[in-house]
Amino acid sequence: MTDDDRVFRALADPTRRSLLDRLFERDGRTLGELESGQDMTRFGVMKHLRVLEDAGLVVTRRRGRQKLHFLNPVPIRLIHDRWIDKYTERRVSALAELKANLEEETG
């Protein structure tokens, strides 16, 4: 499985996206903080966090007895650059060219 496959697999689940959203709102949350507000067991949240960690979307750091979870946006950015930018480039270029042509006509 490639890195891209792991990221797409991790992002495919709404619970994992919700966990990422919560980390985006405030980074450095504990498992207990991430578990609150979820309709699942602590073990279920741990399984989702493991998938996010395997994809590189979440990194952890220990602070004493606590394990803090942090959002790593780099894999999402790499997906964006590879899969979104290249497909939107032509449209953006066409719009920029249209704008320039319209400005020449009116200017």
Buried (B, 14 or more C-beta within 10 A) or exposed (E): EEEBEBBEBBBEEEBBBBBBEBBEEEEBBBBEBBBEEBEEEEEEBEEBBEBBBBBBBBBEEEEEEBEBBEBBEEBBEBBEEEEEEEEEEEEEEEEEEEEEEEEEEEE
